[in-house]
Amino acid sequence: MTTALDPQRLPALPHWETTPEDLAEAIREIKSALRARIEAAGRTVEEVFAVVEERVEARIAEIEADRERGESVWPVLDYADIANGTVTAERLDRLRRRGCLVVRGHFDRDQALAWDADIVDYVERNGFFESYSGPGDDFFGSVGSKPEIYPIYWSAAQMEARQSDRMARVQTFLNSLWTSESEGVRWFEPERNALYPDRIRRRPPGTDSRGLGTHCDPGTLDLWMTREYQRAFRHLFDGTVEQYDPWDASHRTAGPQYPGTTMCSAFRTFQGWTALSDMDHDQGVLHTVPIPEAMAYLMLRPLLPDVPEDDMCGVTVDRVFPVSEKWHAPLLRALTGLPDIKAGDSVWWHCDMIHSVAPVTDQKGWGNVVYIPAAPWCPRNERYAESVRDAFLTGRSPSDFPEEHYESAWADRFGPDRLNETGRRGLGMA
């Protein structure tokens, strides 16, 4: 079998049609090759992992100390400070350490509530509930309340939020936290964002929801097995682990992901959502492990000797990247939920960040959000924008999502005549 490090073979190996035997062999080969690469640099896997472990433990200790003092673990900024450029250096440092953020007053509360009402009108007048056939994917279908994630992409509310000046300002601010230029390459344009279409969540009062398990979303086996990701995580494997920087975009914006049901074709600096209702902190909200460096822990953990040779700590194809007590227990000590959220606030977390959604029984109040990330313009996002344009113009589901296409026959979806300059640029139409 061709070595797993051969870039000519890598993108085809863990396709969904790969047999379990071939997949197990590919995993054994990549683990052997990565260990050899670390050892060729004069270090052992254990030594490299110890560097990451010490760094992560220091962050966990900071988080636990904040909790003991009764302080918020999540950084919170006012939209006005972002818009006016008055975020202090201290707050920027805290944001980089934690990798997640609540933006208070991102949108006016009345505007957010009006968008929420508009979405209800949009789906009801188009008979969505009469034609809804159930969750289109197993992951979001696992939450147990139906429907909770609506496969709706092209409502006026979603598009107005995506192309608004207020959204663009926050996205540019978040993109600027990253190193976007290095090695003589500009990896992405911080000030221009792709309009990455995603779904909405509407969770009604009284809901019982199982939530979503602890996971991360940047990829699965492709994080170890593609050339560009190996370059992105180069410091973990070439003897320079101390130089690993989770805010360095080098090589992340060009390479592919393996095809599959959990892939994201776009590069997102931050995942995010905007609240369309008020949500209390104990009502089934988002939790994160607010440690951007934790990705290094996840990448190196499968190489340690206590993990079976054909196992990547549970990571495989066509399933999200799992984070578990079995393999990653120290990280879960830092798992921290959101503070109370008001309609119009937005919530953001670094694209590598471990996260989950807590279960809830008999939820008090609505739990409604529109998913909008920060996805800066780059070669990878420009390629995906072509398929997004086609989906937008036809009302179909974007190619990263199940082929449900509820809106294709809805005449009142948001049309190209309503795009502003930000929207046209975000779709690659200007």
TORKE-215706 format. One line per 2 residues: their letters; for each residue x, y, z of C-alpha. Coordinates in nm, 4 decimals, m for minus. Layout:
N
a = X/Y/Z  ...
# end
This chain:
430
mt = 0.0000/0.0000/0.0000  0.1309/0.3456/m0.0853
ta = 0.2620/0.5360/0.2188  0.0029/0.7531/0.3856
ld = 0.2282/1.0546/0.3448  0.2196/1.0382/m0.0353
pq = 0.0231/1.3499/m0.1424  m0.0745/1.1803/m0.4669
rl = m0.2687/0.9144/m0.2758  m0.3816/1.0927/0.0372
pa = m0.6979/1.2720/m0.0745  m0.8510/0.9452/m0.1977
lp = m0.7731/0.7162/0.0966  m1.0450/0.7663/0.3592
hw = m1.3373/0.8142/0.1236  m1.6712/0.6880/0.2537
et = m1.6293/0.3818/0.0277  m1.2988/0.2852/0.1934
tp = m1.3145/m0.0553/0.3563  m1.2566/m0.0788/0.7323
ed = m0.9419/m0.2794/0.6624  m0.7950/m0.0153/0.4309
la = m0.8860/0.2589/0.6748  m0.7193/0.0770/0.9635
ea = m0.4065/0.0258/0.7525  m0.3994/0.3922/0.6520
ir = m0.4212/0.4928/1.0191  m0.1369/0.2592/1.1140
ei = 0.0786/0.4026/0.8374  0.0123/0.7676/0.9180
ks = 0.0879/0.7097/1.2856  0.4105/0.5326/1.2031
al = 0.5140/0.8062/0.9593  0.4390/1.0890/1.2032
ra = 0.6279/0.9209/1.4870  0.9235/0.8746/1.2548
ri = 0.9079/1.2427/1.1579  0.9138/1.3514/1.5217
ea = 1.1999/1.1147/1.6019  1.3968/1.2368/1.3008
ag = 1.3897/1.5803/1.4622  1.5602/1.4346/1.7694
rt = 1.2555/1.4160/1.9951  1.0107/1.1520/2.1101
ve = 0.6339/1.1669/2.0878  0.6195/1.1669/2.4671
ev = 0.8517/1.4681/2.4883  0.6532/1.6652/2.2327
fa = 0.3209/1.5778/2.3941  0.4566/1.6832/2.7343
vv = 0.5236/2.0343/2.5975  0.1646/2.0633/2.4760
ee = 0.0259/1.9078/2.7928  0.2093/2.1600/3.0114
rv = 0.0818/2.4500/2.8013  m0.2748/2.3242/2.8132
ea = m0.2618/2.2519/3.1858  m0.1560/2.6127/3.2461
ri = m0.4653/2.7328/3.0587  m0.6887/2.4922/3.2507
ae = m0.5482/2.6278/3.5769  m0.6330/2.9854/3.4667
ie = m0.9895/2.8830/3.3848  m1.0366/2.7020/3.7141
ad = m0.9001/3.0048/3.9014  m1.1479/3.2329/3.7217
re = m1.4329/3.0061/3.8247  m1.3189/3.0055/4.1872
rg = m1.3169/3.3862/4.1849  m1.6636/3.3935/4.0317
es = m1.5384/3.5599/3.7136  m1.6717/3.4944/3.3652
vw = m1.4563/3.2490/3.1740  m1.5967/3.3685/2.8415
pv = m1.4644/3.7071/2.7232  m1.7473/3.9561/2.6661
ld = m1.7152/4.2670/2.4466  m1.9628/4.5376/2.3523
ya = m2.0248/4.5803/1.9815  m1.9622/4.9536/2.0207
di = m1.6023/4.8910/2.1334  m1.5382/4.6710/1.8309
an = m1.6952/4.9249/1.5922  m1.5069/5.2172/1.7489
gt = m1.1715/5.0380/1.7746  m1.1635/5.0816/2.1532
vt = m1.1061/4.7207/2.2605  m0.8150/4.7333/2.5057
ae = m0.4918/4.5372/2.4646  m0.5739/4.3484/2.7846
rl = m0.9078/4.2358/2.6453  m0.7503/4.1356/2.3139
dr = m0.4948/3.9241/2.5011  m0.7704/3.7541/2.6982
lr = m0.9630/3.6871/2.3768  m0.6603/3.5226/2.2161
rr = m0.6022/3.3088/2.5258  m0.9626/3.1919/2.5398
gc = m1.0488/3.1791/2.1684  m1.4176/3.2520/2.2245
lv = m1.6296/3.5622/2.2646  m1.9734/3.7035/2.3338
vr = m2.0489/4.0301/2.1512  m2.3136/4.2219/2.3433
gh = m2.5535/4.4295/2.1377  m2.4168/4.3086/1.8051
fd = m2.7631/4.3816/1.6707  m3.0439/4.5837/1.8227
rd = m3.2655/4.3525/2.0268  m3.5803/4.4621/1.8425
qa = m3.4103/4.3844/1.5110  m3.3176/4.0337/1.6267
la = m3.6701/3.9648/1.7514  m3.8148/4.0944/1.4228
wd = m3.5852/3.8573/1.2287  m3.7042/3.5718/1.4478
ad = m4.0673/3.6544/1.3714  m3.9891/3.6927/0.9998
iv = m3.8387/3.3426/0.9874  m4.1546/3.1976/1.1437
dy = m4.3685/3.3778/0.8875  m4.1416/3.2639/0.6057
ve = m4.1555/2.8926/0.6896  m4.5262/2.8925/0.7780
rn = m4.6514/3.0664/0.4661  m4.4447/2.8244/0.2563
gf = m4.5845/2.5134/0.4274  m4.2511/2.4009/0.5699
fe = m4.4018/2.2033/0.8566  m4.6370/2.0167/0.6247
sy = m4.3466/1.9043/0.4051  m4.0744/1.8616/0.6695
sg = m3.9525/1.5016/0.6574  m3.7200/1.4950/0.9567
pg = m3.3508/1.5721/1.0192  m3.1375/1.5433/0.7081
dd = m2.8277/1.4304/0.8961  m2.7684/1.1992/1.1910
ff = m2.5619/1.4473/1.3909  m2.8186/1.7244/1.4333
gs = m3.0937/1.4651/1.4308  m2.9482/1.3285/1.7547
vg = m3.0655/1.6224/1.9641  m3.4035/1.4595/2.0147
sk = m3.6360/1.7548/1.9586  m3.7878/1.7840/1.6104
pe = m3.7443/2.0057/1.4288  m3.4746/2.1944/1.6157
iy = m3.2290/2.2622/1.3353  m3.4261/2.4013/1.0399
pi = m3.2708/2.3317/0.6962  m3.3492/2.6886/0.5858
yw = m3.0784/2.9059/0.4265  m3.2246/3.1841/0.2130
sa = m3.4732/3.3745/0.4266  m3.4588/3.7523/0.4256
aq = m3.3636/3.7496/0.7945  m3.0598/3.5264/0.7408
me = m2.9370/3.7128/0.4371  m2.9865/4.0555/0.5927
ar = m2.7808/3.9496/0.8934  m2.5073/3.7907/0.6779
qs = m2.4567/4.0954/0.4576  m2.5025/4.3649/0.7226
dr = m2.2287/4.6177/0.7976  m2.2452/4.5249/1.1656
ma = m2.1743/4.1604/1.0878  m1.8874/4.2531/0.8537
rv = m1.7221/4.4700/1.1226  m1.7257/4.1912/1.3796
qt = m1.6047/3.9317/1.1304  m1.3147/4.1544/1.0235
fl = m1.2246/4.2165/1.3873  m1.2172/3.8420/1.4552
ns = m1.0207/3.7664/1.1381  m0.7594/4.0216/1.2471
lw = m0.6760/3.8091/1.5514  m0.5145/3.5600/1.3138
ts = m0.1818/3.5780/1.1329  m0.3054/3.6037/0.7764
es = 0.0308/3.6644/0.6070  0.3454/3.4525/0.6420
eg = 0.6070/3.2818/0.4271  0.5487/3.5552/0.1693
vr = 0.1866/3.4462/0.1238  m0.1359/3.6278/0.2107
wf = m0.3449/3.3330/0.3227  m0.6713/3.5256/0.3470
ep = m0.8197/3.8761/0.3261  m0.9277/3.9758/0.6806
er = m1.1518/4.2575/0.5630  m1.3566/4.0532/0.3133
na = m1.5788/3.7626/0.4170  m1.7446/3.4861/0.2228
ly = m2.1173/3.4482/0.2903  m2.1142/3.0948/0.4280
pd = m2.4820/2.9873/0.4429  m2.5853/2.7728/0.7364
ri = m2.9101/2.6741/0.9040  m3.1153/2.8130/1.1914
rr = m3.2067/2.6679/1.5288  m3.5472/2.7187/1.6889
rp = m3.5959/2.5398/2.0200  m3.9348/2.6147/2.1791
pg = m4.0213/2.6492/2.5477  m4.0829/2.3162/2.7199
td = m3.8368/2.1331/2.4954  m3.6464/1.8277/2.6161
sr = m3.3230/1.8102/2.4155  m3.0300/1.5724/2.4478
gl = m2.7912/1.8397/2.3259  m2.4787/1.7673/2.1214
gt = m2.1769/1.5725/2.2402  m1.8329/1.7207/2.2860
hc = m1.6559/1.7523/1.9514  m1.4669/1.9843/1.7170
dp = m1.5274/2.0693/1.3522  m1.2113/2.1534/1.1526
gt = m1.1962/1.8092/0.9926  m1.1396/1.4427/1.0710
ld = m0.8661/1.2174/0.9346  m0.7700/1.4806/0.6779
lw = m0.6101/1.6811/0.9614  m0.3347/1.4190/0.9776
mt = m0.3426/1.2838/0.6242  m0.3425/1.5747/0.3797
re = m0.0330/1.7668/0.2781  m0.1704/2.1136/0.3555
yq = m0.2897/2.0236/0.7024  0.0405/1.8539/0.7766
ra = 0.2001/2.1880/0.6886  m0.0520/2.3784/0.9001
fr = 0.0345/2.1612/1.2008  0.4022/2.1305/1.1046
hl = 0.5402/2.2464/1.4404  0.3758/1.9520/1.6144
fd = 0.5719/1.7011/1.4094  0.9026/1.8651/1.3085
gt = 1.0678/1.9204/1.6459  0.9531/2.2816/1.6935
ve = 0.6390/2.2237/1.8997  0.7134/2.5298/2.1126
qy = 0.6425/2.7434/1.8027  0.2931/2.6030/1.7448
dp = 0.0459/2.8905/1.7136  m0.3282/2.8160/1.6862
wd = m0.3757/3.1628/1.5341  m0.1472/3.1012/1.2340
as = m0.3510/3.0515/0.9151  m0.0577/2.9173/0.7128
hr = m0.1672/2.6444/0.4699  m0.5186/2.6179/0.6149
ta = m0.6832/2.8133/0.3334  m0.5692/2.6126/0.0332
gp = m0.5965/2.2413/0.1044  m0.9036/2.0208/0.0597
qy = m1.1019/1.8241/0.3112  m1.1924/1.4629/0.2493
pg = m1.5409/1.4297/0.1035  m1.7984/1.3112/0.3534
tt = m2.1118/1.3948/0.5455  m1.9418/1.6075/0.8144
mc = m1.7107/1.8185/0.6012  m1.6962/2.1977/0.5889
sa = m1.5696/2.3200/0.2541  m1.4934/2.6683/0.3858
fr = m1.2142/2.7949/0.6090  m1.3689/2.9634/0.9122
tf = m1.1575/3.1641/1.1522  m1.4474/3.1492/1.3962
qg = m1.7695/2.9567/1.4105  m2.0559/3.1670/1.5310
wt = m2.4206/3.2318/1.5819  m2.6421/3.5317/1.6480
al = m2.9166/3.5057/1.9104  m3.2741/3.5664/1.7987
sd = m3.4108/3.5140/2.1509  m3.2958/3.5567/2.5096
md = m3.1281/3.2460/2.6570  m3.0273/3.1815/3.0160
hd = m2.6940/3.0119/3.0835  m2.8569/2.6936/3.2215
qg = m3.0997/2.6327/2.9350  m2.9083/2.3947/2.7074
vl = m2.6516/2.6439/2.5821  m2.3210/2.6146/2.3993
ht = m2.0168/2.5021/2.6004  m1.6552/2.5230/2.4872
vp = m1.3130/2.4168/2.6070  m1.1795/2.7737/2.5768
ip = m0.8218/2.6748/2.4966  m0.7208/2.7228/2.1300
ea = m0.4005/2.5222/2.1905  m0.6076/2.2149/2.2762
ma = m0.6021/2.1202/1.9078  m0.2351/2.0297/1.9488
yl = m0.3328/1.7933/2.2301  m0.5954/1.6294/2.0053
ml = m0.3501/1.5929/1.7159  m0.0731/1.4303/1.9206
rp = m0.2797/1.2175/2.1581  m0.3350/0.9265/1.9108
ll = 0.0427/0.8819/1.8746  0.0933/0.7870/2.2400
pd = 0.1502/0.4164/2.3131  m0.1738/0.3565/2.5066
vp = m0.3830/0.4121/2.1907  m0.4341/0.1089/1.9613
ed = m0.2376/0.1334/1.6383  m0.5491/0.1361/1.4192
dm = m0.7306/0.3985/1.6286  m0.7095/0.7800/1.6193
cg = m0.8873/0.8234/1.9543  m1.2181/0.7597/1.7850
vt = m1.1682/0.9920/1.4860  m1.2873/0.8365/1.1613
vd = m1.4659/0.9332/0.8411  m1.8245/1.0594/0.8133
rv = m1.8475/1.1398/1.1847  m1.7555/1.4554/1.3702
fp = m1.4217/1.4680/1.5543  m1.5123/1.3286/1.9010
vs = m1.3613/1.4477/2.2281  m1.4071/1.1970/2.5079
ek = m1.3337/1.1225/2.8715  m1.1500/0.8111/2.7591
wh = m0.8804/0.9920/2.5623  m0.9073/1.3601/2.6506
ap = m1.0265/1.3778/3.0112  m0.7990/1.6668/3.1256
ll = m0.9398/1.8953/2.8552  m1.2970/1.8436/2.9682
ra = m1.2166/1.9983/3.3064  m1.2210/2.3312/3.1216
lt = m1.5582/2.2808/2.9503  m1.7486/2.6050/3.0176
gl = m2.0932/2.7264/2.9198  m2.2060/3.0643/2.7937
pd = m2.3243/3.3433/3.0215  m2.6836/3.4619/2.9814
ik = m2.7486/3.5780/2.6245  m2.9904/3.8412/2.4953
ag = m3.1488/3.8584/2.1519  m2.9076/4.0485/1.9266
ds = m2.5924/3.9233/2.1009  m2.3573/3.7062/1.8969
vw = m2.1370/3.4166/2.0092  m1.8071/3.3122/1.8502
wh = m1.5523/3.0352/1.8973  m1.2183/2.9550/1.7282
cd = m1.2599/2.7087/1.4428  m1.0486/2.4418/1.6207
mi = m1.2313/2.4772/1.9493  m1.3839/2.1829/2.1327
hs = m1.7515/2.2499/2.1954  m2.0836/2.0915/2.2849
va = m2.4440/2.1859/2.3530  m2.5763/2.0966/2.6965
pv = m2.8948/1.8933/2.7333  m3.2053/2.0601/2.8693
td = m3.5330/1.9403/3.0200  m3.8474/2.1545/2.9977
qk = m3.6597/2.4509/2.8538  m3.7646/2.7911/2.9823
gw = m3.8097/3.0379/2.6972  m3.7071/3.0059/2.3351
gn = m3.3569/2.9092/2.2198  m3.3303/3.0555/1.8692
vv = m3.0139/3.1309/1.6742  m2.8986/3.1937/1.3192
yi = m2.5616/3.0369/1.2388  m2.3176/3.2822/1.0779
pa = m1.9405/3.2240/1.0968  m1.6386/3.4376/1.0098
ap = m1.5123/3.2931/0.6807  m1.2549/3.5285/0.5254
wc = m1.2014/3.5425/0.1512  m0.9285/3.2958/0.0503
pr = m0.8704/3.0381/m0.2244  m1.0639/2.7679/m0.0410
ne = m1.3626/2.9942/0.0268  m1.3557/3.1408/m0.3216
ry = m1.3873/2.7889/m0.4640  m1.6805/2.7097/m0.2372
ae = m1.8483/3.0419/m0.3213  m1.9171/2.9128/m0.6727
sv = m2.1435/2.6373/m0.5409  m2.2963/2.8781/m0.2871
rd = m2.3923/3.1166/m0.5689  m2.5679/2.8353/m0.7531
af = m2.7541/2.7319/m0.4383  m2.8535/3.0923/m0.3677
lt = m2.9860/3.1519/m0.7171  m3.1845/2.8259/m0.7236
gr = m3.2930/2.8116/m0.3587  m3.1252/2.4770/m0.3088
sp = m2.9433/2.3561/0.0005  m2.5700/2.4436/m0.0086
sd = m2.3426/2.1545/m0.0992  m2.2010/2.1158/0.2532
fp = m2.5465/2.0212/0.3793  m2.8020/1.7456/0.3162
ee = m2.9836/1.7733/m0.0157  m3.3224/1.8808/0.1172
hy = m3.3884/2.1875/m0.1029  m3.7078/2.2990/0.0724
es = m3.6734/2.6569/m0.0529  m3.6226/2.5873/m0.4215
aw = m3.9929/2.6452/m0.4951  m4.0427/2.9317/m0.2467
ad = m4.0955/3.2465/m0.4514  m4.0443/3.4836/m0.1590
rf = m3.6925/3.3774/m0.0642  m3.4244/3.6486/m0.0617
gp = m3.3300/3.7279/m0.4204  m3.0201/3.8648/m0.5969
dr = m3.1871/4.2048/m0.6429  m3.1685/4.2519/m0.2637
ln = m2.7940/4.1936/m0.2317  m2.5838/4.4881/m0.1202
et = m2.2138/4.5323/m0.1999  m2.1069/4.3174/0.0962
gr = m2.3411/4.0419/m0.0120  m2.2229/4.0472/m0.3727
rg = m1.8582/4.0400/m0.2662  m1.9283/3.7611/m0.0194
lg = m2.0768/3.5496/m0.2974  m1.7994/3.6328/m0.5424
ma = m2.0372/3.8354/m0.7602  m1.8467/4.1641/m0.7383
# end
